[in-house]
Amino acid sequence: MIVSSKHTTCAVTVNEAEPRLMDDVSQFFHKLCPATEPYLHNDLHKREAPEDWPGGWEAWAEQEPLNAHSHLLSMLVGNSESIAVADSQLCLGTWQSVLLAELDGPRTRSLVIQVMGH
């Protein structure tokens, strides 16, 4: 089975879903890619709005988040996982879970899940 995110600012991974570990991961991500760094992607005044954006550049810039750190973290963690399935069950270890890491939200997200045969 393949689980894949359709977004560039969240990630999919397999790990333990223990609350204190999730706090550790969040702290680590903030240290690794601080949102306050001067990322070029966040220089909105140097970027162009998508062609035909309703309301022009100003409307686009108003809604565009400063989220370069989220894109970078998503690239490092990855946006998909392949997980074996046997007897209609995911083949995961005792403490493993499939996790969606929200890196720029909260937002509504979509995943693609593809299950292949024998």
LUMRO-34081 format. One record per residue (C-alpha): residue number from 1; residue in one letter; x, y, z. Coordinates in nm, 3 decimals, m for minus. Layout:
N
pos, code, east, north, up
NUM, a, X, Y, Z
...
//
This chain:
118
pos, code, east, north, up
1, m, 0.000, 0.000, 0.000
2, i, 0.124, 0.349, m0.079
3, v, 0.017, 0.649, 0.130
4, s, 0.100, 0.985, m0.029
5, s, 0.025, 1.346, 0.058
6, k, m0.105, 1.578, m0.212
7, h, 0.057, 1.880, m0.042
8, t, 0.404, 2.034, m0.023
9, t, 0.390, 2.147, 0.340
10, c, 0.304, 1.828, 0.524
11, a, 0.475, 1.491, 0.544
12, v, 0.392, 1.121, 0.578
13, t, 0.605, 0.889, 0.788
14, v, 0.593, 0.572, 0.996
15, n, 0.694, 0.603, 1.359
16, e, 0.570, 0.578, 1.715
17, a, 0.272, 0.806, 1.795
18, e, 0.365, 0.857, 2.161
19, p, 0.267, 1.210, 2.275
20, r, 0.602, 1.301, 2.433
21, l, 0.786, 1.182, 2.121
22, m, 0.554, 1.400, 1.911
23, d, 0.656, 1.697, 2.130
24, d, 1.023, 1.605, 2.078
25, v, 0.969, 1.590, 1.701
26, s, 0.801, 1.932, 1.704
27, q, 1.087, 2.083, 1.905
28, f, 1.344, 1.922, 1.675
29, f, 1.168, 2.053, 1.363
30, h, 1.161, 2.406, 1.510
31, k, 1.537, 2.387, 1.576
32, l, 1.616, 2.231, 1.239
33, c, 1.414, 2.476, 1.026
34, p, 1.315, 2.782, 1.232
35, a, 1.024, 2.973, 1.079
36, t, 1.205, 3.300, 1.154
37, e, 1.503, 3.237, 0.924
38, p, 1.529, 3.466, 0.617
39, y, 1.422, 3.212, 0.353
40, l, 1.412, 3.336, m0.007
41, h, 1.073, 3.169, m0.064
42, n, 0.928, 3.405, 0.198
43, d, 1.039, 3.720, 0.008
44, l, 0.693, 3.769, m0.138
45, h, 0.786, 4.107, m0.285
46, k, 1.033, 3.922, m0.513
47, r, 0.785, 3.658, m0.626
48, e, 0.519, 3.672, m0.894
49, a, 0.159, 3.578, m0.834
50, p, 0.020, 3.291, m1.040
51, e, m0.110, 3.411, m1.372
52, d, m0.473, 3.533, m1.359
53, w, m0.486, 3.525, m0.977
54, p, m0.819, 3.691, m0.880
55, g, m0.739, 4.037, m0.745
56, g, m0.382, 4.035, m0.877
57, w, m0.053, 4.025, m0.689
58, e, m0.185, 4.202, m0.376
59, a, m0.464, 3.947, m0.326
60, w, m0.220, 3.661, m0.379
61, a, 0.039, 3.804, m0.137
62, e, m0.231, 3.864, 0.126
63, q, m0.317, 3.494, 0.141
64, e, 0.032, 3.348, 0.077
65, p, 0.187, 3.217, 0.400
66, l, 0.554, 3.261, 0.490
67, n, 0.613, 2.887, 0.499
68, a, 0.950, 2.804, 0.346
69, h, 1.040, 2.613, 0.663
70, s, 0.739, 2.387, 0.609
71, h, 0.843, 2.307, 0.251
72, l, 1.197, 2.224, 0.365
73, l, 1.080, 1.994, 0.644
74, s, 0.842, 1.817, 0.405
75, m, 1.133, 1.753, 0.167
76, l, 1.341, 1.606, 0.450
77, v, 1.070, 1.381, 0.597
78, g, 0.905, 1.288, 0.266
79, n, 0.548, 1.290, 0.146
80, s, 0.482, 0.920, 0.100
81, e, 0.532, 0.577, 0.256
82, s, 0.506, 0.225, 0.120
83, i, 0.361, m0.018, 0.371
84, a, 0.327, m0.390, 0.320
85, v, m0.018, m0.545, 0.363
86, a, m0.081, m0.910, 0.449
87, d, m0.418, m1.072, 0.519
88, s, m0.585, m0.729, 0.485
89, q, m0.370, m0.586, 0.768
90, l, m0.091, m0.329, 0.757
91, c, 0.244, m0.495, 0.836
92, l, 0.356, m0.254, 1.105
93, g, 0.560, m0.314, 1.417
94, t, 0.408, m0.303, 1.764
95, w, 0.472, 0.068, 1.815
96, q, 0.451, 0.183, 1.453
97, s, 0.177, 0.409, 1.317
98, v, 0.131, 0.587, 0.987
99, l, 0.161, 0.957, 1.070
100, l, 0.069, 1.275, 0.883
101, a, 0.294, 1.559, 0.999
102, e, 0.119, 1.893, 0.961
103, l, 0.398, 2.144, 0.902
104, d, 0.199, 2.453, 0.801
105, g, m0.144, 2.447, 0.949
106, p, m0.390, 2.358, 1.061
107, r, m0.522, 2.309, 0.710
108, t, m0.751, 2.067, 0.534
109, r, m0.536, 1.795, 0.379
110, s, m0.588, 1.514, 0.128
111, l, m0.405, 1.185, 0.104
112, v, m0.387, 0.933, m0.177
113, i, m0.394, 0.569, m0.073
114, q, m0.319, 0.308, m0.335
115, v, m0.349, m0.060, m0.261
116, m, m0.196, m0.306, m0.505
117, g, m0.268, m0.675, m0.543
118, h, m0.069, m0.982, m0.452
//
